[in-house]
Amino acid sequence: MGLTERVWDAFANTLKLSDKVDQLTTAVSKQQSRIEDLNL
């Protein structure tokens, strides 16, 4: 495995992680809204 391939894999994994964090943020925001609605 060459250096370029390892760098590309690291970049791709970073993008995947970023996407998962964005999805988690969205899910947490929705859950927070539901919790706030229950408290009202």
Backbone as JSON Lines, residues from 0, in Angstrom:
{"i":0,"aa":"M","n":[0.85,-1.17,0.0],"ca":[0.0,0.0,0.0],"c":[0.9,1.23,0.0]}
{"i":1,"aa":"G","n":[0.73,2.06,-1.0],"ca":[1.56,3.25,-1.1],"c":[1.07,4.38,-0.22]}
{"i":2,"aa":"L","n":[1.9,5.36,-0.12],"ca":[1.59,6.52,0.72],"c":[0.33,7.23,0.21]}
{"i":3,"aa":"T","n":[0.23,7.39,-1.1],"ca":[-0.94,8.07,-1.68],"c":[-2.23,7.34,-1.33]}
{"i":4,"aa":"E","n":[-2.19,6.03,-1.41],"ca":[-3.37,5.23,-1.1],"c":[-3.74,5.35,0.37]}
{"i":5,"aa":"R","n":[-2.77,5.37,1.23],"ca":[-3.05,5.52,2.67],"c":[-3.63,6.89,2.98]}
{"i":6,"aa":"V","n":[-3.08,7.92,2.34],"ca":[-3.6,9.27,2.55],"c":[-5.03,9.36,2.04]}
{"i":7,"aa":"W","n":[-5.28,8.77,0.87],"ca":[-6.63,8.79,0.3],"c":[-7.62,8.05,1.21]}
{"i":8,"aa":"D","n":[-7.22,6.91,1.75],"ca":[-8.07,6.16,2.67],"c":[-8.38,6.97,3.93]}
{"i":9,"aa":"A","n":[-7.36,7.64,4.45],"ca":[-7.57,8.47,5.64],"c":[-8.54,9.6,5.34]}
{"i":10,"aa":"F","n":[-8.41,10.21,4.17],"ca":[-9.31,11.28,3.77],"c":[-10.74,10.76,3.63]}
{"i":11,"aa":"A","n":[-10.9,9.61,2.99],"ca":[-12.22,9.02,2.81],"c":[-12.85,8.67,4.16]}
{"i":12,"aa":"N","n":[-12.06,8.12,5.06],"ca":[-12.57,7.77,6.39],"c":[-12.97,9.01,7.18]}
{"i":13,"aa":"T","n":[-12.24,10.09,7.0],"ca":[-12.59,11.35,7.66],"c":[-13.92,11.87,7.17]}
{"i":14,"aa":"L","n":[-14.14,11.78,5.86],"ca":[-15.42,12.22,5.3],"c":[-16.57,11.35,5.8]}
{"i":15,"aa":"K","n":[-16.35,10.05,5.9],"ca":[-17.39,9.15,6.41],"c":[-17.71,9.48,7.86]}
{"i":16,"aa":"L","n":[-16.69,9.73,8.65],"ca":[-16.89,10.08,10.05],"c":[-17.66,11.39,10.18]}
{"i":17,"aa":"S","n":[-17.3,12.35,9.36],"ca":[-17.99,13.64,9.38],"c":[-19.47,13.47,9.06]}
{"i":18,"aa":"D","n":[-19.78,12.63,8.09],"ca":[-21.17,12.37,7.72],"c":[-21.92,11.72,8.88]}
{"i":19,"aa":"K","n":[-21.28,10.78,9.55],"ca":[-21.92,10.11,10.69],"c":[-22.16,11.09,11.84]}
{"i":20,"aa":"V","n":[-21.24,12.0,12.06],"ca":[-21.4,13.0,13.11],"c":[-22.56,13.92,12.77]}
{"i":21,"aa":"D","n":[-22.68,14.3,11.5],"ca":[-23.8,15.13,11.08],"c":[-25.13,14.41,11.3]}
{"i":22,"aa":"Q","n":[-25.17,13.13,10.98],"ca":[-26.4,12.34,11.19],"c":[-26.72,12.26,12.68]}
{"i":23,"aa":"L","n":[-25.71,12.07,13.49],"ca":[-25.92,11.99,14.93],"c":[-26.43,13.32,15.48]}
{"i":24,"aa":"T","n":[-25.88,14.42,14.99],"ca":[-26.32,15.73,15.42],"c":[-27.79,15.95,15.1]}
{"i":25,"aa":"T","n":[-28.2,15.53,13.9],"ca":[-29.59,15.66,13.51],"c":[-30.48,14.81,14.41]}
{"i":26,"aa":"A","n":[-30.07,13.59,14.67],"ca":[-30.86,12.7,15.53],"c":[-30.98,13.26,16.94]}
{"i":27,"aa":"V","n":[-29.91,13.79,17.48],"ca":[-29.93,14.35,18.84],"c":[-30.84,15.58,18.88]}
{"i":28,"aa":"S","n":[-30.81,16.39,17.85],"ca":[-31.67,17.57,17.81],"c":[-33.14,17.18,17.79]}
{"i":29,"aa":"K","n":[-33.48,16.18,17.0],"ca":[-34.86,15.71,16.94],"c":[-35.3,15.14,18.3]}
{"i":30,"aa":"Q","n":[-34.41,14.37,18.91],"ca":[-34.73,13.79,20.22],"c":[-34.91,14.88,21.27]}
{"i":31,"aa":"Q","n":[-34.08,15.9,21.22],"ca":[-34.19,17.0,22.17],"c":[-35.53,17.72,22.0]}
{"i":32,"aa":"S","n":[-35.95,17.9,20.76],"ca":[-37.26,18.54,20.51],"c":[-38.38,17.7,21.08]}
{"i":33,"aa":"R","n":[-38.31,16.4,20.93],"ca":[-39.34,15.51,21.47],"c":[-39.39,15.59,22.99]}
{"i":34,"aa":"I","n":[-38.22,15.62,23.61],"ca":[-38.15,15.7,25.07],"c":[-38.74,17.02,25.55]}
{"i":35,"aa":"E","n":[-38.42,18.11,24.86],"ca":[-38.95,19.41,25.25],"c":[-40.46,19.44,25.09]}
{"i":36,"aa":"D","n":[-40.98,18.8,24.05],"ca":[-42.43,18.75,23.84],"c":[-43.12,17.97,24.96]}
{"i":37,"aa":"L","n":[-42.47,16.93,25.47],"ca":[-43.05,16.15,26.55],"c":[-43.11,16.94,27.85]}
{"i":38,"aa":"N","n":[-42.18,17.84,28.03],"ca":[-42.13,18.64,29.26],"c":[-43.15,19.75,29.27]}
{"i":39,"aa":"L","n":[-43.74,20.07,28.13],"ca":[-44.7,21.17,28.1],"c":[-46.06,20.79,28.5]}
